[in-house]
């Protein structure tokens, strides 16, 4: 759990950097890859995890000047990646400016549960990590080698001298 805003910012920056590397690997064509025929596209999921950042913060009382983003998914992978970069960077400033270490202890209702602001911030990271995982699977289905988030993708194991990579 986060005790200080600096604790959260360190983890946020680490996870945002990993997410940025995943999003930077998208192609315009890959944005149309679907989970299943009637399901969401890779672009929709990537756009959701991106544009949800200011919405999530605003829902829990933080003021953002990032405005509401279009529900329409961009056709440009670069636009999604660039927007994520801007919004994830803005999130650190918003949190640093509006909450203190003491604010992290305050409790509010989050999705029907009482949670501290520290837990709420952890939820934001978990939300991005959850959808980032979906994005990497869909990238693979779209024929793109995903960035190795917490370890190398299968193609890179051979460079580490592993002939039969773990599943």
C-alpha positions as CSV (number, residue, x, y, z in Angstrom):
1,X,0.0,0.0,0.0
2,X,1.1,3.5,-0.6
3,X,2.2,5.5,2.5
4,X,3.3,8.6,0.6
5,X,2.4,10.2,-2.7
6,X,6.0,9.6,-3.8
7,X,5.5,5.9,-3.3
8,X,2.5,6.0,-5.6
9,X,4.3,8.2,-8.2
10,X,7.3,5.8,-8.3
11,X,5.0,2.8,-9.1
12,X,2.8,4.8,-11.4
13,X,5.8,6.0,-13.5
14,X,7.2,2.5,-13.7
15,X,3.8,1.0,-14.8
16,X,3.1,4.0,-17.2
17,X,6.5,3.4,-18.8
18,X,5.7,-0.3,-19.4
19,X,2.3,0.6,-20.7
20,X,3.8,3.2,-23.0
21,X,6.2,0.7,-24.5
22,X,3.2,-1.7,-25.2
23,X,1.2,1.1,-26.8
24,X,4.1,2.3,-28.8
25,X,4.2,-1.2,-30.4
26,X,0.6,-0.9,-31.8
27,X,0.0,-0.3,-35.5
28,X,-2.9,1.4,-37.1
29,X,-4.0,-2.0,-38.6
30,X,-3.8,-3.8,-35.3
31,X,-6.4,-1.4,-33.7
32,X,-9.1,-3.4,-35.5
33,X,-8.1,-6.8,-33.9
34,X,-11.1,-8.1,-32.0
35,X,-11.4,-10.2,-28.8
36,X,-14.1,-12.2,-30.6
37,X,-16.3,-11.3,-33.6
38,X,-18.8,-9.2,-31.5
39,X,-16.2,-8.0,-29.0
40,X,-14.3,-4.9,-28.5
41,X,-11.3,-4.1,-30.6
42,X,-7.7,-3.7,-29.5
43,X,-8.1,0.0,-30.3
44,X,-11.2,0.4,-28.1
45,X,-9.4,-1.3,-25.1
46,X,-6.3,0.8,-25.6
47,X,-8.3,4.0,-25.9
48,X,-10.4,3.1,-22.8
49,X,-7.3,2.5,-20.6
50,X,-5.9,5.8,-21.8
51,X,-8.9,8.1,-21.6
52,X,-10.1,6.6,-18.3
53,X,-7.2,8.1,-16.4
54,X,-8.7,11.6,-16.0
55,X,-12.2,10.2,-15.7
56,X,-11.1,7.9,-12.8
57,X,-9.3,10.8,-11.0
58,X,-12.2,13.1,-11.4
59,X,-14.6,10.4,-10.1
60,X,-12.6,10.5,-6.8
61,X,-12.6,14.2,-6.4
62,X,-9.4,15.3,-8.2
63,X,-9.8,18.2,-10.6
64,X,-8.4,17.6,-14.0
65,X,-8.3,20.0,-16.9
66,X,-7.9,17.2,-19.4
67,X,-11.5,17.4,-20.5
68,X,-13.6,14.5,-21.8
69,X,-12.1,12.6,-24.7
70,X,-14.1,11.4,-27.6
71,X,-15.7,8.0,-27.3
72,X,-14.7,7.4,-30.9
73,X,-11.5,5.4,-31.1
74,X,-8.8,7.1,-33.1
75,X,-7.6,5.2,-36.2
76,X,-4.0,6.2,-35.4
77,X,-2.1,4.0,-33.0
78,X,0.3,6.9,-32.5
79,X,-2.5,9.2,-31.4
80,X,-3.5,6.6,-28.7
81,X,0.1,6.2,-27.5
82,X,0.7,10.0,-27.5
83,X,-2.5,10.6,-25.6
84,X,-1.5,8.0,-23.0
85,X,1.8,9.7,-22.6
86,X,0.2,13.1,-22.0
87,X,-2.6,11.8,-19.7
88,X,-0.3,9.6,-17.6
89,X,2.1,12.5,-17.1
90,X,-0.7,14.9,-16.2
91,X,-2.0,12.4,-13.6
92,X,1.2,12.6,-11.6
93,X,1.0,16.4,-11.5
94,X,-2.7,16.3,-10.6
95,X,-2.2,13.9,-7.7
96,X,1.0,15.7,-6.4
97,X,-0.8,19.0,-6.5
98,X,-4.1,18.0,-5.0
99,X,-3.4,15.2,-2.5
100,X,-1.0,14.9,0.3
101,X,0.4,11.9,2.1
102,X,-2.4,12.4,4.6
103,X,-5.0,12.4,1.8
104,X,-4.0,8.8,1.1
105,X,-5.5,7.8,4.4
106,X,-8.9,9.4,3.7
107,X,-11.7,6.9,2.9
108,X,-14.4,7.2,0.3
109,X,-16.8,4.9,-1.5
110,X,-15.2,3.3,-4.5
111,X,-17.3,0.9,-6.6
112,X,-19.6,0.1,-3.7
113,X,-16.8,-0.4,-1.2
114,X,-15.2,1.8,1.4
115,X,-11.5,2.3,0.3
116,X,-8.7,4.7,1.3
117,X,-7.4,7.0,-1.4
118,X,-4.3,4.9,-1.4
119,X,-6.4,1.8,-2.4
120,X,-8.2,3.9,-5.0
121,X,-4.9,4.9,-6.6
122,X,-3.8,1.2,-6.5
123,X,-7.0,0.5,-8.3
124,X,-6.1,2.9,-11.1
125,X,-2.8,1.1,-11.6
126,X,-4.6,-2.3,-11.5
127,X,-7.1,-1.1,-14.1
128,X,-4.3,-0.1,-16.5
129,X,-2.4,-3.3,-15.9
130,X,-5.5,-5.4,-16.5
131,X,-6.2,-3.8,-19.8
132,X,-2.6,-3.7,-20.8
133,X,-2.6,-7.5,-20.5
134,X,-5.6,-7.6,-22.9
135,X,-3.8,-5.4,-25.3
136,X,-0.7,-7.6,-25.4
137,X,-2.8,-10.7,-26.1
138,X,-4.6,-8.9,-28.9
139,X,-1.3,-7.6,-30.3
140,X,-0.1,-11.2,-30.5
141,X,-3.3,-12.2,-32.3
142,X,-2.8,-9.3,-34.7
143,X,0.7,-10.6,-35.6
144,X,2.7,-8.1,-33.5
145,X,5.4,-9.2,-31.1
146,X,4.4,-7.5,-27.8
147,X,6.8,-5.7,-25.6
148,X,8.0,-7.9,-22.7
149,X,6.3,-6.2,-19.8
150,X,7.5,-8.3,-16.8
151,X,9.7,-10.7,-18.8
152,X,10.7,-11.3,-22.4
153,X,8.2,-12.3,-25.1
154,X,8.7,-15.8,-26.5
155,X,10.9,-14.5,-29.4
156,X,13.4,-13.1,-27.0
157,X,14.0,-16.1,-24.9
158,X,16.4,-17.6,-27.4
159,X,18.7,-14.6,-27.0
160,X,18.8,-15.6,-23.3
161,X,19.9,-19.1,-24.2
162,X,16.6,-20.7,-23.5
163,X,15.5,-23.2,-26.1
164,X,12.1,-24.1,-24.7
165,X,10.7,-20.9,-23.1
166,X,8.2,-21.2,-20.2
167,X,4.6,-20.8,-21.1
